[in-house]
Amino acid sequence: MGGNILTQMEQEQIKEAIRLVEKNTSSEIVVMVVPDCGPYPAATIWGAASLSFPLALLLTPATCAFFWFPPQNMWVFLTWFILLFTASFLGIQRSAVLRRLFIRDKEMENQVRETAQKNFFMQGLYRTRDETAVLIFISMLEQMVSILPDRGVNKKIPQAEWQSIVEVITSGIRETQAAQAIVDGVTEAGKRLMAHFPAATQDKEELENLVVKQS
């Protein structure tokens, strides 16, 4: 994706939402936003082939019968195919919207889940004193969200309870209202956490609130 994922003002809004939540709970929320969870090279190749093959056929003289015509027609087809494939490959590679059309939903789900799990450990969410950190991981290309609570949270809040927050954020991304949707998701997550993990007297900040990887 080109450009920035979130403006500086939007990032500050999200950080403020997290600060407000963490005033009332001993749990910690980390929001991580990334442009994508991988280059998906197979999708780019498949997409380029899918676009270039029919176009090359249309641009080749005597398309419907080129196998029965002089061999030079095959070379015309191959020339068009190579040119169109190269252009399509570069276009899809640079466009998140195009690339997403050729990635299977299951592949995206698996990639987002794996990337979220990796970042849970890379960002140190497993190190909090009471094991009550929660990662809200958001990938913009896939328009998918993965919420990963630490063990202490899992003991009190079933994983299914986070699904409504996932839906709030993913809907906001599709409607180009990502920042507000994240703020709403953080607020909803806070309500669940406050009920089970009230603020401690000497609670201290252990983790960075917001991590944004710009594209």
Backbone hydrogen bonds in HBPLUS format (Angstrom, degrees):
<---DONOR---> <-ACCEPTOR-->    atom                        ^
c    i                          cat <-CA-CA->   ^        H-A-AA   ^      H-
h    n   atom  resd res      DA  || num        DHA   H-A  angle D-A-AA Bond
n    s   type  num  typ     dist DA aas  dist angle  dist       angle   num
A0011-GLN N   A0007-THR O   2.95 MM   4  6.26 156.0  2.00 151.2 157.9     1
A0012-GLU N   A0008-GLN O   3.03 MM   4  6.29 153.4  2.10 145.5 152.3     2
A0013-GLN N   A0009-MET O   3.02 MM   4  6.33 148.3  2.12 144.8 153.5     3
A0014-ILE N   A0010-GLU O   3.07 MM   4  6.38 155.0  2.14 148.6 154.5     4
A0015-LYS N   A0011-GLN O   2.93 MM   4  6.19 163.4  1.95 151.4 156.3     5
A0016-GLU N   A0012-GLU O   2.93 MM   4  6.05 155.8  1.99 144.9 151.3     6
A0017-ALA N   A0013-GLN O   3.04 MM   4  6.28 153.1  2.12 142.0 149.1     7
A0018-ILE N   A0014-ILE O   3.00 MM   4  6.32 154.7  2.06 150.6 157.3     8
A0019-ARG N   A0015-LYS O   2.88 MM   4  6.16 158.0  1.93 149.3 155.7     9
A0020-LEU N   A0016-GLU O   2.96 MM   4  6.18 158.0  2.00 150.5 155.6    10
A0021-VAL N   A0017-ALA O   3.13 MM   4  6.36 155.5  2.19 143.1 149.4    11
A0022-GLU N   A0018-ILE O   2.88 MM   4  6.10 165.3  1.90 155.8 159.9    12
A0023-LYS N   A0019-ARG O   3.12 MM   4  6.29 122.0  2.47 139.5 152.2    13
A0024-ASN N   A0021-VAL O   3.01 MM   3  5.69 154.7  2.07 117.2 124.3    14
A0026-SER N   A0197-PHE O   2.98 MM 171  5.60 148.5  2.08 126.6 136.6    15
A0134-VAL N   A0028-GLU O   2.77 MM 106  6.20 145.9  1.89 162.0 172.1    16
A0030-VAL N   A0134-VAL O   2.88 MM 104  6.23 163.5  1.91 166.9 168.2    17
A0136-ILE N   A0030-VAL O   2.85 MM 106  6.18 167.6  1.87 160.8 164.2    18
A0031-VAL N   A0209-ASN O   2.88 MM 178  6.30 163.8  1.91 161.2 160.9    19
A0211-VAL N   A0031-VAL O   2.80 MM 180  6.23 162.3  1.83 162.0 166.8    20
A0032-MET N   A0136-ILE O   2.95 MM 104  6.21 166.5  1.97 149.4 152.1    21
A0138-ILE N   A0032-MET O   2.80 MM 106  6.09 161.2  1.84 167.4 173.3    22
A0033-VAL N   A0211-VAL O   2.85 MM 178  6.36 155.9  1.91 159.5 167.7    23
A0213-LYS N   A0033-VAL O   2.91 MM 180  6.28 168.9  1.92 171.3 175.1    24
A0034-VAL N   A0138-ILE O   2.91 MM 104  6.34 161.9  1.95 165.8 171.9    25
A0140-MET N   A0034-VAL O   3.05 MM 106  6.42 165.6  2.08 163.3 165.0    26
A0141-LEU N   A0035-PRO O   2.88 MM 106  5.94 144.5  2.01 138.6 149.5    27
A0044-THR N   A0040-TYR O   3.26 MM   4  6.62 152.8  2.34 149.8 157.7    28
A0045-ILE N   A0041-PRO O   3.00 MM   4  6.28 161.1  2.03 154.8 159.0    29
A0046-TRP N   A0042-ALA O   2.89 MM   4  6.03 168.1  1.90 150.4 154.3    30
A0047-GLY N   A0043-ALA O   2.86 MM   4  5.87 157.5  1.91 142.9 149.7    31
A0048-ALA N   A0044-THR O   2.97 MM   4  6.09 159.7  2.01 144.2 149.6    32
A0049-ALA N   A0045-ILE O   2.96 MM   4  6.18 160.2  2.00 151.8 157.1    33
A0050-SER N   A0046-TRP O   2.89 MM   4  6.04 157.8  1.94 147.6 154.1    34
A0051-LEU N   A0047-GLY O   3.06 MM   4  6.25 149.2  2.16 146.8 153.8    35
A0052-SER N   A0048-ALA O   2.93 MM   4  5.97 163.7  1.96 148.5 153.8    36
A0053-PHE N   A0049-ALA O   3.05 MM   4  5.79 163.8  2.08 146.2 149.6    37
A0056-ALA N   A0052-SER O   2.84 MM   4  5.88 154.3  1.91 148.6 155.7    38
A0057-LEU N   A0053-PHE O   3.06 MM   4  6.35 151.5  2.14 149.0 156.7    39
A0058-LEU N   A0054-PRO O   3.03 MM   4  6.28 156.9  2.08 146.2 151.8    40
A0059-LEU N   A0055-LEU O   3.04 MM   4  6.26 143.5  2.18 143.9 153.5    41
A0060-THR N   A0057-LEU O   3.24 MM   3  5.25 154.9  2.31 100.1 107.6    42
A0065-ALA N   A0062-ALA O   3.10 MM   3  5.68 147.1  2.21 114.3 123.7    43
A0066-PHE N   A0063-THR O   3.42 MM   3  5.34 166.3  2.44 113.8 109.9    44
A0068-TRP N   A0065-ALA O   2.92 MM   3  5.54 148.1  2.02 115.9 125.2    45
A0073-ASN N   A0070-PRO O   3.04 MM   3  6.08 165.3  2.06 133.8 136.2    46
A0074-MET N   A0071-PRO O   2.93 MM   3  5.49 136.4  2.12 114.8 125.6    47
A0076-VAL N   A0072-GLN O   3.03 MM   4  6.40 145.4  2.16 143.8 153.5    48
A0077-PHE N   A0073-ASN O   2.99 MM   4  6.28 160.1  2.03 146.6 151.5    49
A0078-LEU N   A0074-MET O   2.88 MM   4  6.16 163.5  1.90 150.9 155.3    50
A0079-THR N   A0075-TRP O   2.89 MM   4  5.98 154.6  1.95 141.9 148.9    51
A0080-TRP N   A0076-VAL O   2.99 MM   4  6.26 167.8  2.00 154.5 156.9    52
A0081-PHE N   A0077-PHE O   2.82 MM   4  6.03 161.1  1.85 153.2 159.5    53
A0082-ILE N   A0078-LEU O   2.93 MM   4  6.08 165.1  1.95 150.7 153.5    54
A0083-LEU N   A0079-THR O   3.08 MM   4  6.29 167.1  2.10 151.5 155.2    55
A0084-LEU N   A0080-TRP O   2.84 MM   4  5.97 169.4  1.85 156.6 160.0    56
A0085-PHE N   A0081-PHE O   2.73 MM   4  5.73 155.4  1.79 148.0 155.9    57
A0086-THR N   A0082-ILE O   3.01 MM   4  6.09 163.9  2.04 146.1 150.1    58
A0087-ALA N   A0083-LEU O   3.10 MM   4  6.34 164.2  2.12 146.9 151.2    59
A0088-SER N   A0084-LEU O   2.81 MM   4  5.92 163.0  1.84 149.8 155.3    60
A0089-PHE N   A0085-PHE O   2.78 MM   4  5.86 160.7  1.82 150.9 156.7    61
A0090-LEU N   A0086-THR O   3.08 MM   4  6.26 166.7  2.10 149.8 152.6    62
A0091-GLY N   A0087-ALA O   2.96 MM   4  6.11 156.0  2.02 145.3 152.7    63
A0092-ILE N   A0088-SER O   2.85 MM   4  6.00 168.1  1.87 157.1 159.3    64
A0093-GLN N   A0089-PHE O   2.93 MM   4  5.98 157.1  1.98 145.7 153.0    65
A0094-ARG N   A0090-LEU O   3.13 MM   4  6.25 142.1  2.28 139.2 147.4    66
A0095-SER N   A0091-GLY O   3.09 MM   4  6.15 121.1  2.45 137.3 152.1    67
A0095-SER N   A0092-ILE O   3.22 MM   3  5.07 143.3  2.37  95.3 105.7    68
A0099-ARG N   A0095-SER O   2.97 MM   4  6.14 169.6  1.98 153.2 156.7    69
A0100-ARG N   A0096-ALA O   2.97 MM   4  6.00 158.2  2.02 147.4 152.3    70
A0101-LEU N   A0098-LEU O   3.07 MM   3  5.45 137.3  2.26 106.3 117.6    71
A0102-PHE N   A0099-ARG O   3.10 MM   3  5.73 153.7  2.17 115.4 122.3    72
A0103-ILE N   A0100-ARG O   3.32 MM   3  5.32 172.7  2.33 107.6 109.3    73
A0107-GLU N   A0104-ARG O   3.08 MM   3  5.25 117.4  2.49 100.0 115.0    74
A0108-MET N   A0104-ARG O   3.06 MM   4  6.43 157.2  2.11 154.5 161.0    75
A0109-GLU N   A0105-ASP O   2.88 MM   4  6.16 162.9  1.91 155.1 159.8    76
A0110-ASN N   A0106-LYS O   2.99 MM   4  6.19 166.8  2.01 151.2 154.2    77
A0111-GLN N   A0107-GLU O   2.99 MM   4  6.13 159.6  2.03 146.1 152.2    78
A0112-VAL N   A0108-MET O   2.88 MM   4  6.03 163.8  1.90 156.9 160.7    79
A0113-ARG N   A0109-GLU O   3.00 MM   4  6.14 164.4  2.02 149.7 154.3    80
A0114-GLU N   A0110-ASN O   2.97 MM   4  6.12 165.6  1.99 150.0 154.0    81
A0115-THR N   A0111-GLN O   2.96 MM   4  6.06 161.3  2.00 146.5 152.1    82
A0116-ALA N   A0112-VAL O   2.89 MM   4  6.01 156.3  1.94 148.7 155.3    83
A0117-GLN N   A0113-ARG O   2.98 MM   4  6.20 161.3  2.02 149.7 154.6    84
A0118-LYS N   A0114-GLU O   2.98 MM   4  6.22 156.8  2.04 147.0 153.4    85
A0119-ASN N   A0115-THR O   3.01 MM   4  6.20 159.1  2.06 146.6 151.9    86
A0120-PHE N   A0116-ALA O   2.89 MM   4  6.10 136.8  2.08 145.0 157.1    87
A0122-MET N   A0118-LYS O   3.00 MM   4  6.25 158.6  2.05 144.1 151.1    88
A0123-GLN N   A0119-ASN O   2.87 MM   4  5.70 155.7  1.93 141.9 146.0    89
A0125-LEU N   A0120-PHE O   3.08 MM   5  5.61 152.8  2.16 170.6 176.3    90
A0124-GLY N   A0121-PHE O   3.06 MM   3  5.01 154.1  2.13 100.2 108.2    91
A0127-ARG N   A0124-GLY O   3.17 MM   3  5.58 165.0  2.19 115.3 118.4    92
A0131-GLU N   A0128-THR O   3.28 MM   3  5.13 158.9  2.33 101.7 107.9    93
A0152-GLY N   A0131-GLU O   2.71 MM  21  4.83 127.1  1.98 141.8 152.3    94
A0150-ASP N   A0133-ALA O   2.84 MM  17  5.49 148.0  1.94 173.7 171.4    95
A0135-LEU N   A0148-LEU O   2.87 MM  13  5.04 173.3  1.88 137.0 138.9    96
A0148-LEU N   A0135-LEU O   2.84 MM  13  5.04 157.2  1.89 147.7 153.9    97
A0137-PHE N   A0146-SER O   2.87 MM   9  5.12 166.9  1.89 156.6 154.6    98
A0146-SER N   A0137-PHE O   2.85 MM   9  5.12 160.3  1.89 147.9 154.7    99
A0139-SER N   A0144-MET O   3.05 MM   5  5.64 172.6  2.06 167.8 170.2   100
A0143-GLN N   A0139-SER O   3.03 MM   4  5.87 121.3  2.38 132.8 148.7   101
A0144-MET N   A0139-SER O   3.27 MM   5  5.64 152.7  2.35 153.2 158.0   102
A0153-VAL N   A0150-ASP O   3.09 MM   3  5.60 127.0  2.39 111.6 123.8   103
A0154-ASN N   A0150-ASP O   3.08 MM   4  6.36 161.3  2.12 154.5 160.5   104
A0155-LYS N   A0151-ARG O   3.17 MM   4  6.39 138.4  2.35 145.2 153.9   105
A0156-LYS N   A0153-VAL O   2.95 MM   3  5.45 145.8  2.07 113.2 122.7   106
A0157-ILE N   A0153-VAL O   2.83 MM   4  5.89 163.2  1.86 166.9 172.6   107
A0161-GLU N   A0158-PRO O   3.04 MM   3  5.69 151.3  2.13 116.8 124.3   108
A0162-TRP N   A0159-GLN O   3.10 MM   3  5.78 163.8  2.13 119.7 124.6   109
A0163-GLN N   A0160-ALA O   3.20 MM   3  5.56 158.6  2.25 109.5 115.8   110
A0165-ILE N   A0162-TRP O   3.03 MM   3  5.42 127.3  2.31 107.3 120.7   111
A0166-VAL N   A0162-TRP O   3.11 MM   4  6.50 154.6  2.18 151.5 159.4   112
A0167-GLU N   A0163-GLN O   2.99 MM   4  6.30 156.2  2.05 151.1 156.9   113
A0168-VAL N   A0164-SER O   3.05 MM   4  6.29 148.0  2.15 138.9 147.2   114
A0169-ILE N   A0165-ILE O   3.09 MM   4  6.35 165.4  2.11 155.4 157.5   115
A0170-THR N   A0166-VAL O   2.95 MM   4  6.12 170.0  1.96 155.5 158.8   116
A0171-SER N   A0167-GLU O   3.01 MM   4  5.94 156.7  2.07 140.9 147.4   117
A0172-GLY N   A0168-VAL O   3.16 MM   4  6.33 153.3  2.23 139.6 146.8   118
A0173-ILE N   A0169-ILE O   2.99 MM   4  6.30 151.1  2.08 150.9 158.6   119
A0174-ARG N   A0170-THR O   3.12 MM   4  6.38 162.9  2.15 149.3 152.8   120
A0175-GLU N   A0171-SER O   3.05 MM   4  6.26 141.0  2.21 141.9 152.9   121
A0177-GLN N   A0172-GLY O   2.66 MM   5  4.70 166.2  1.68 158.6 153.6   122
A0176-THR N   A0173-ILE O   3.07 MM   3  5.01 158.9  2.12 108.4 110.4   123
A0181-ALA N   A0177-GLN O   3.04 MM   4  6.16 158.9  2.09 155.2 162.0   124
A0182-ILE N   A0178-ALA O   2.86 MM   4  6.10 151.3  1.94 154.5 162.3   125
A0183-VAL N   A0179-ALA O   2.99 MM   4  6.29 160.2  2.03 150.8 156.1   126
A0184-ASP N   A0180-GLN O   2.90 MM   4  6.16 161.3  1.93 149.5 154.6   127
A0185-GLY N   A0181-ALA O   2.84 MM   4  6.04 152.0  1.92 142.1 150.5   128
A0186-VAL N   A0182-ILE O   2.82 MM   4  6.06 158.9  1.87 154.2 159.2   129
A0187-THR N   A0183-VAL O   2.99 MM   4  6.21 160.0  2.03 149.6 155.0   130
A0188-GLU N   A0184-ASP O   2.99 MM   4  6.24 158.0  2.04 147.7 153.2   131
A0189-ALA N   A0185-GLY O   2.89 MM   4  6.10 157.2  1.94 147.8 154.7   132
A0190-GLY N   A0186-VAL O   2.85 MM   4  6.05 152.7  1.92 147.2 155.1   133
A0191-LYS N   A0187-THR O   3.16 MM   4  6.51 147.4  2.27 143.9 151.1   134
A0192-ARG N   A0188-GLU O   3.41 MM   4  6.78 155.3  2.47 146.5 151.3   135
A0193-LEU N   A0189-ALA O   3.03 MM   4  6.33 159.8  2.07 152.2 158.3   136
A0194-MET N   A0190-GLY O   2.82 MM   4  5.93 163.2  1.84 157.9 161.7   137
A0196-HIS N   A0193-LEU O   3.13 MM   3  5.47 138.5  2.31 105.7 116.3   138
A0197-PHE N   A0193-LEU O   2.65 MM   4  5.55 154.5  1.71 163.1 172.1   139
